[in-house]
Every structure is written in C-alpha cells, then in structure tokens.
Amino acid sequence: MVEKKMLLTGVIGCGNAGSQVADLAQDNGFDCFIINSSIRDMSTVNFTQERMAIIGEGRGVGKDRRRSKEYMKLSIKEQVINAKVFKDFMNLKEVVFIVSSTGGGTGSGLAPTLLNLLQHMYKNTKFILVGILPTDNESYDTLENTVQYMQELNKLNCTYMSYDNNKAPSR
C-alpha cells in the first residue's frame, strides 16, 4: 500500500486582494503570510502581527505599481525576507502560492518581483503565482496595471494561474 503524503503548502497574500484570499486560506487550514502597504487593509483580515508585513508608509499605493516596487526595494529584505518569522513560514514548504490582484497597486507590483526573488532563494520550493483579474469595465489604471503585470509575468520562468473571480462577463 502506497502512503499518500500531503504537500507542505503555504500562501503569501500580496496587497488587499491577496490578503483576503490568504485570510480565507488560513481559515481552511493553510499556513499563510501577508504583505501589504496599507495598515487599513490589514485590519480587515484575521492575522497575528507576526504573519503580517507592512511595506512603505502604511497608507497604500493607490493602484501605483511603481510605488509598490519602490517600497519593496526599500524594505522587503529587512521586513520580510530576513525576518525569522518569514524564514520559519518558508521552512520546509514544498509549494507556495503567491496571490494578488493583477490590477491593483501593492499586490500587482509586489507579487511578480517577490516571486522572482523567492525562486532564487528557495530553489527546492515550487511557487505558483495567482493573479486575480479585473472585470472589463474597471478603470483604465486597473486594466493598464494588469497589462504591465502580464508583461512582467511573460519574462518570468514560472507557473501561474489567472483567476477571474467569476466576474468575467458571459459571452
């Protein structure tokens, strides 16, 4: 008889959408960590302080992917990557889902870059980028962010999933 083994799986939620998904995953028994630039958004999820990282000034980035990337460059190593709690989170993980919206600011800017960084640091871990797509009628900035996110994704050697959140109009 072959014993089936569950993969050690984790979820990193980036930005508000990713944090909301990680919150749901945590409720269902997954090990999760969240990264955001908005303290207000962080107050809407049920995470211990140790499993949250704030990058930037705590006021969000207002759909500005460029600012999200700047905040990441300034603080990601000290506040996340080199933190003992993050290293403990990553310890022995076989699969990690990195979840964000594609059209927002923090998650959209952070997730592809974080994925690239973690792939180089944790070579024995499989990372899956999960992007939550906007609807066709969202703002131009949201759609433009999605295009930029997908262009970055195209340059990465990664596994990814696009999720429409059941909002795509039926045709």
C-alpha positions as CSV (number, residue, x, y, z in Angstrom):
1,M,0.0,0.0,0.0
2,V,1.4,3.4,-1.0
3,E,1.1,6.1,1.6
4,K,-0.1,9.4,0.2
5,K,1.6,12.4,1.6
6,M,0.2,15.9,1.6
7,L,2.5,18.6,0.2
8,L,3.6,21.2,2.7
9,T,1.8,24.2,1.2
10,G,1.7,27.9,2.1
11,V,0.0,31.0,0.8
12,I,1.5,34.5,0.6
13,G,-1.1,37.2,0.1
14,C,0.1,40.4,-1.5
15,G,-1.9,43.6,-1.3
16,N,-5.6,43.7,-0.3
17,A,-7.0,41.1,-2.6
18,G,-4.1,38.7,-1.9
19,S,-4.6,39.2,1.9
20,Q,-8.3,38.5,1.6
21,V,-7.6,35.2,-0.2
22,A,-4.9,34.3,2.4
23,D,-7.3,35.0,5.1
24,L,-9.8,32.5,3.6
25,A,-7.0,30.0,3.1
26,Q,-5.9,30.4,6.7
27,D,-9.5,29.7,7.8
28,N,-9.3,26.4,5.8
29,G,-6.1,25.3,7.5
30,F,-3.3,26.6,5.2
31,D,-0.2,28.3,6.5
32,C,-0.3,31.9,5.4
33,F,1.7,35.1,5.4
34,I,0.5,38.5,4.1
35,I,2.3,41.6,2.8
36,N,0.6,44.9,2.2
37,S,1.3,48.6,2.1
38,S,-2.0,49.6,3.8
39,I,-2.5,49.3,7.5
40,R,-6.2,49.9,7.0
41,D,-6.4,46.9,4.6
42,M,-4.5,44.8,7.1
43,S,-7.2,45.5,9.8
44,T,-9.8,43.6,7.7
45,V,-8.1,40.2,8.0
46,N,-7.5,37.9,11.0
47,F,-3.8,37.5,11.1
48,T,-1.3,37.7,14.0
49,Q,1.1,40.6,13.8
50,E,4.0,38.1,13.2
51,R,2.3,36.9,10.0
52,M,1.9,40.4,8.5
53,A,4.4,42.7,6.9
54,I,3.8,46.3,6.1
55,I,6.0,47.8,3.3
56,G,6.1,51.5,2.8
57,E,4.4,54.2,4.8
58,G,1.3,52.2,5.7
59,R,-1.1,54.3,3.6
60,G,-1.3,52.1,0.5
61,V,-0.1,53.0,-3.0
62,G,-3.4,53.9,-4.7
63,K,-3.0,51.5,-7.7
64,D,0.5,52.8,-8.3
65,R,2.6,49.7,-9.1
66,R,5.7,51.8,-9.4
67,R,5.4,52.9,-5.7
68,S,4.8,49.3,-4.6
69,K,8.0,48.3,-6.3
70,E,9.9,51.2,-4.6
71,Y,8.5,50.2,-1.2
72,M,9.5,46.6,-1.9
73,K,13.1,47.5,-2.8
74,L,13.4,49.7,0.3
75,S,12.0,47.3,2.9
76,I,11.4,43.8,1.7
77,K,14.6,42.2,2.8
78,E,14.6,43.7,6.4
79,Q,10.8,43.4,7.0
80,V,10.1,40.1,5.2
81,I,12.9,38.0,3.6
82,N,15.4,38.2,6.5
83,A,12.8,38.1,9.3
84,K,12.9,35.0,11.4
85,V,9.1,34.6,11.2
86,F,9.1,34.6,7.4
87,K,12.0,32.1,7.3
88,D,10.0,29.9,9.7
89,F,7.0,30.2,7.4
90,M,9.0,29.2,4.4
91,N,10.8,26.4,6.2
92,L,10.1,23.0,4.5
93,K,7.4,24.4,2.2
94,E,7.1,22.4,-1.0
95,V,4.6,24.6,-2.7
96,V,3.8,28.3,-2.1
97,F,1.0,30.2,-3.8
98,I,1.7,34.0,-4.2
99,V,-1.7,35.6,-4.6
100,S,-2.6,39.2,-5.6
101,S,-4.8,41.2,-7.9
102,T,-3.4,42.0,-11.3
103,G,-5.0,45.4,-11.4
104,G,-4.3,46.9,-8.0
105,G,-1.2,48.6,-6.8
106,T,0.6,46.9,-4.0
107,G,-0.1,43.2,-4.9
108,S,0.2,43.8,-8.6
109,G,3.6,45.5,-8.3
110,L,4.9,43.2,-5.5
111,A,3.8,39.7,-6.5
112,P,5.9,39.1,-9.7
113,T,9.0,40.6,-8.2
114,L,8.6,38.7,-4.9
115,L,8.1,35.5,-6.9
116,N,11.4,36.1,-8.8
117,L,13.3,36.8,-5.6
118,L,11.9,33.8,-3.7
119,Q,12.5,31.4,-6.7
120,H,16.2,32.2,-6.4
121,M,16.3,31.9,-2.6
122,Y,14.2,28.7,-2.2
123,K,15.2,26.5,-5.1
124,N,13.5,23.4,-3.8
125,T,10.1,25.1,-3.4
126,K,7.6,25.3,-6.2
127,F,6.0,28.7,-6.4
128,I,2.7,29.4,-8.2
129,L,1.7,33.0,-8.9
130,V,-2.1,33.5,-8.7
131,G,-3.4,36.7,-10.3
132,I,-7.0,37.9,-9.8
133,L,-8.1,39.6,-13.0
134,P,-10.3,42.7,-13.1
135,T,-13.5,42.9,-15.0
136,D,-13.7,44.5,-18.4
137,N,-15.4,47.6,-17.1
138,E,-12.9,48.6,-14.4
139,S,-10.9,51.8,-14.6
140,Y,-8.2,52.3,-17.2
141,D,-5.5,52.3,-14.5
142,T,-6.6,48.9,-13.3
143,L,-6.5,47.4,-16.8
144,E,-3.2,49.1,-17.5
145,N,-1.8,47.6,-14.3
146,T,-3.0,44.2,-15.5
147,V,-1.2,44.6,-18.8
148,Q,2.0,45.5,-17.0
149,Y,1.6,42.6,-14.6
150,M,1.2,40.2,-17.5
151,Q,4.2,41.7,-19.3
152,E,6.3,41.0,-16.2
153,L,4.9,37.5,-15.9
154,N,5.9,36.8,-19.5
155,K,9.5,37.4,-18.6
156,L,9.5,35.1,-15.6
157,N,10.0,31.4,-15.8
158,C,7.1,30.4,-13.5
159,T,3.9,28.6,-13.0
160,Y,0.9,30.9,-12.8
161,M,-2.8,30.9,-12.6
162,S,-5.2,33.7,-13.6
163,Y,-8.5,33.8,-11.7
164,D,-11.5,35.9,-12.9
165,N,-13.4,35.6,-9.6
166,N,-16.5,34.7,-11.6
167,K,-16.7,38.4,-12.7
168,A,-15.9,38.0,-16.3
169,P,-18.9,38.8,-18.4
170,S,-20.5,35.8,-20.1
171,R,-20.5,35.9,-23.9
